[in-house]
Amino acid sequence: MADRQNSTFDPLASWRNWLSDAEARWNSFFNQMMGTDQFSRVMSRFTELSLNMQKRMAEAMGQYFSALNLPTRADVISQGERLSSIEERLTSIEASLTRLAGAGEAPDGASIRKQRPPRTKQPLSEREGSR
């Protein structure tokens, strides 16, 4: 008889029922609240204030970095863009030089590397003096 009574009795069932009812009531309340024009105005104002605060903080940090003679985020991004365009121009110059050096040769610039002087640890003046 004790087994039958324990199998039907769930001590947490009432708590689960209360929790699901409370969640449904809160969902209903917040859905009604968020559907009002007043809520839309408040959220719009909050978003505007947040963006304004971010802008002022960025300006203050820019002034702070300038005072410390450090680059700002905008400076680093600008330098990155300039470096990227320089790399693209160098790539196109290398490709042009490769085409001019000889059609059909290695397109990776190997013919240009062949024309460079050999790399040694001795300066050029010492190598010529020893010959």
Legacy VTK file of the C-alpha trace (Angstrom):
# vtk DataFile Version 3.0
C-alpha trace
ASCII
DATASET POLYDATA
POINTS 131 float
0.000 0.000 0.000
2.899 2.329 0.701
4.263 1.685 -2.811
0.951 2.656 -4.405
0.764 5.861 -2.384
4.402 6.897 -3.237
3.970 6.221 -6.934
0.973 8.599 -7.240
2.256 11.328 -4.952
4.649 13.826 -6.602
5.800 16.455 -4.087
7.120 18.777 -6.799
4.064 18.645 -9.054
2.358 21.590 -7.363
5.570 23.591 -7.562
5.932 22.818 -11.312
2.305 23.822 -11.884
2.803 27.080 -9.993
5.998 27.797 -11.934
4.412 27.222 -15.351
1.366 29.351 -14.359
3.631 32.148 -13.117
5.665 32.014 -16.319
2.508 32.226 -18.430
1.274 35.245 -16.408
4.632 37.030 -16.699
4.750 36.346 -20.455
1.250 37.748 -20.840
2.096 40.828 -18.771
5.305 41.613 -20.683
3.689 40.994 -24.080
0.947 43.496 -23.204
3.490 45.984 -21.857
5.792 45.723 -24.894
2.860 46.280 -27.242
2.234 49.817 -25.991
3.407 53.054 -27.586
4.856 54.188 -24.273
7.186 51.180 -24.191
8.292 51.914 -27.768
9.083 55.522 -26.845
11.027 54.452 -23.752
13.069 51.892 -25.715
13.716 54.428 -28.480
14.947 56.966 -25.943
17.090 54.346 -24.198
18.678 53.310 -27.505
19.340 56.949 -28.382
20.975 57.578 -25.011
23.069 54.433 -25.315
24.363 55.395 -28.773
25.073 58.938 -27.594
27.015 57.556 -24.616
29.057 55.273 -26.918
29.869 58.231 -29.176
30.998 60.395 -26.268
33.065 57.557 -24.826
34.797 57.010 -28.182
35.571 60.721 -28.438
36.926 60.790 -24.874
39.095 57.724 -25.516
40.379 59.336 -28.733
41.387 62.448 -26.802
42.968 60.294 -24.108
44.989 58.308 -26.652
46.016 61.510 -28.411
47.250 62.932 -25.118
49.315 59.761 -24.574
50.504 59.871 -28.200
48.940 56.448 -28.928
47.041 55.503 -32.091
43.274 55.273 -31.893
41.181 52.479 -33.390
40.459 54.656 -36.420
44.206 55.265 -36.883
44.966 51.535 -36.806
42.161 50.767 -39.262
43.379 53.529 -41.601
46.933 52.190 -41.494
45.667 48.669 -42.187
43.741 49.854 -45.238
46.761 51.777 -46.539
49.004 48.749 -46.007
46.539 46.530 -47.833
46.454 48.864 -50.847
50.287 49.027 -50.881
50.468 45.225 -50.847
48.012 45.022 -53.746
50.059 47.532 -55.735
53.271 45.608 -55.025
51.651 42.390 -56.171
50.602 43.996 -59.445
54.113 45.468 -59.914
55.682 42.031 -59.330
53.299 40.490 -61.847
54.160 43.180 -64.404
57.895 42.688 -63.856
57.519 38.958 -64.246
55.701 39.428 -67.556
58.340 41.892 -68.762
61.251 39.679 -67.683
60.179 36.963 -70.023
56.951 35.466 -71.171
56.549 31.836 -70.231
59.000 31.942 -67.318
57.949 31.191 -63.776
54.988 33.461 -62.933
55.844 33.504 -59.238
58.709 35.939 -59.682
61.493 33.308 -59.723
63.137 35.003 -62.715
63.332 38.252 -60.743
64.881 36.443 -57.774
67.543 34.958 -60.056
68.761 38.444 -60.957
69.464 39.406 -57.341
73.050 39.236 -56.067
73.957 36.240 -53.909
73.452 36.725 -50.184
76.653 36.361 -48.176
77.765 37.447 -44.760
80.594 39.510 -46.215
80.018 43.003 -47.602
80.365 43.399 -51.358
83.594 45.437 -50.988
85.330 42.598 -49.084
84.214 39.966 -51.609
85.606 41.970 -54.523
88.869 42.656 -52.654
89.486 38.948 -52.002
89.222 38.003 -55.695
LINES 1 132
131 0 1 2 3 4 5 6 7 8 9 10 11 12 13 14 15 16 17 18 19 20 21 22 23 24 25 26 27 28 29 30 31 32 33 34 35 36 37 38 39 40 41 42 43 44 45 46 47 48 49 50 51 52 53 54 55 56 57 58 59 60 61 62 63 64 65 66 67 68 69 70 71 72 73 74 75 76 77 78 79 80 81 82 83 84 85 86 87 88 89 90 91 92 93 94 95 96 97 98 99 100 101 102 103 104 105 106 107 108 109 110 111 112 113 114 115 116 117 118 119 120 121 122 123 124 125 126 127 128 129 130
